[in-house]
Amino acid sequence: MGGKAIKVKRKANKGAGRPRKENVERYPSGDIKRSETQREAMSVAIEARRRIDGWGDKTSDETVKSQFAGYTLGRMFLDGRITEEQRKAGDEYAEIHARYRRLVGLPAPSARAQSLFSIKSHEGEQTESITQKARKASNAMMEVEGILLRCVDGPQIKQLTFNLAVMDYEHLRGMGDQQLLWLRRGLTALARRRQLQENTKSVMSWDIQSSEVSA
């Protein structure tokens, strides 16, 4: 009786539970390979991003998977509403704010902003004191804020750039024409600062190399 009952139970359980996945690579043990699991997880993540961030079906998976799709300024870049240089300037602006707040002991302005740019100190021996680093961070922040304020409609541009790049307010992705004009104006001004710094570093590097050759 016991053997017959076990056979009946097995027959009743046959086909129960989740169906076996087909067309997936497996290890000899029968377990699904990790690459297949990662591919499935990525597919779920992509579909979630499409649904939450409003990406259409025509948007490529590569665009949806991009690191820039993870924050509002980056999504506006992928939407084609700002240029790459403007996005880089906005990213740097957010990093300056994050570094300043970290070094002077101020909390991040929001949970979203805190997760965007975590500025970590360098490991090993420190050649600068915390006070010196905080002073440099403060000067950099005052510089970029001053650049925005000196633009036409400066106060509006400064607040809009802060809300988008630092606070990461998602609703600003669909901003109107006037706000977009302000944003582009501010980011372009910050991009000029960034370009000037890069040119200055290039000139200094060339001067150092020339002096070493002459010596």
N, C-alpha and C positions, 0 to 999 in steps of 0.2 A: 504493500500500500504506500509505503514511504516513497519508493522509487517512482511509482505512477503519479503521485501527487507532485513530485519535483518536476517531472516531465510536463505535466499540465500547466504548472506555474511558469515554466520556461516558455512554453508555447504562448501563454497569455501575455507575457512580457515582450515577446518578439515584436519589434517594430515600435516599441515605446521609446520615449525620449527624443532628443534631437537627431534628425536624419544625418547619416554619414556624409561628409562633404566630398564632393566629386571634383576631379580635375585639379587637385592640389598636390604639391610635392610632399612626400613623407619620408621619414627616416625608416630604416629597416624594422624598427620596433612598431611602426604604425603611427607614431606621433607626427603631427603636421610640422613641417620645417619652419624655423623661426622666420625666415624671409617671407613665407606665406602669411604668417600672423602679422608681421609688420606691414605688409601690403594691405591687408584687410583693415588694420587700424588706421593707416593713412587714408584709405578710401572713406572710412567713416568720418575722419577729421575734415576731409575736403568737403564732404556733403554738408557737414555742420557749418563750416565757414560759408559755403554758398548760401545756406538758409539764413544764417544770422547776419552776415555782412552784406547781403543783397547782391551777390555775384550772380549774373545770369548764366544760363546753360551754355551760352556761346563763349564764355570766359574759359580760357585754357586752364588745365589743372596746374601747369607750371606757375601761372599767375596767382592762383589761389594758394599754392604752397609757398609762395615767395615770403621771405622774412619781412618784407614791407607790408604784407597783408595783415601783420599782427598789431598794427597801431594806426590811428586815424590819419596822421600826416603821410604815412607810407601808402595807405589806401588811396589817398588823393593823388599821390604820384602815379600809382598804378592806373587810376582813372584817367590820367592825362591832364589833370587840372593844374598841376605845378610841374616844373622841370626838375631834372636830376640835381642840378646845382642848388635850386631852391630847397629841395628836400634835404640835401646835405647840410645846408645852412640852418634849417630848422632843427635837424638832429643835433648839430653842434650847440645851438642855442639851448636845447633841452639838457644837454650834457653839462653845460656851464652852470645852469640852474641847479642841477642835481649835485654837482661837485661842491658848489657854494653851500648848499644846505647841509651837506654831509660834514664839511669841514668846520662850519660854525655851530653845528649842533642843532640845526633846525629840523623838525620832522618834515617828511615829504608832504607836499600839498594835498595829495590824494593817494588812495591805494593803487589806482591805475598808473599814476605818474611814478610811484615808487617802483612798480614792477617793470616799467619800461627801461629805465637806465639806472642800473645799480653801479655806482662808482666805487671801486675797491682800491684800497691803498696798495702800494707795491710791497712785495715781500723783501726781506733782507734789510740791509743797513739803509737808514734814511739819511740823506744828505741835507735835507731841509727840515726845519722845525715845523710843527703844526701851525704855529703862529704865522710863519712865512707863507706856508701853503694857503692858509685861510685868507691872508692879505691878497695874494695873487688871485685867488678865486673871487674875492669880493671886487677887486679891480676889474676882472674880466666881466663879471655880471653887470657892474655899473656901466662898462663900456658898451655892451650889447644893448642894454636898456636905453642908453643915451642915443645910440644909432637909431633905434626905432622911434624914439620921441622926436628926433630931429626931422623925421619924414613928414610930408604933408599929411595932415590928419593923424599926427603921431600918437596921441593918447588912445585913439581907437585901434590903431595898428598894434601898439604895444599890448593892449589887453587881448585882442584877437589872437595874436601870435602866442601869447602865454597860454590862453585857454586851449589852443589847438596843440601846440608842441609840448607843453609841460603837463597840462591837466588832461589832455587826450580826450576831450569831449567828442563823442561819436557824432552827435547831431550836427556838428560843424562841417562834416563831410559834404553835406548838401547845401552849404552856404550859398547865398545869393550873389549876384554879379558885383554889387558894391563891396560886400565883404571880401569876395575873392580878389578884387582889385587891391584892397588894403593889404590882404595877406601877401599877394605877389610883390607888392611894393616893399613891404617890410622884409620879406625873405631875400629879395634881390639886394637890398641894402646890406643885409647880413652876409650875403654871398660875396659882395665886393670886399668886405672886411676879411673874409676867409681867403679870397684870392690874393689880397695884398700881403697877408701874412705868409702865404706859400711862396710868393715872389721874393719876399724879404729873406726867407730861409734859404732859397735857392742862391741868391746873391751872396749871402754870408758864407754858404758852403763853397761857392766858387772862389771867393776871396781867400778862404783858409787853404784850399787846395793849391791855389796859385802861389801863396806865400811859402808853402811847404816845398813846391817844386823849385822856387827861386833859391831857397835856402840850400 
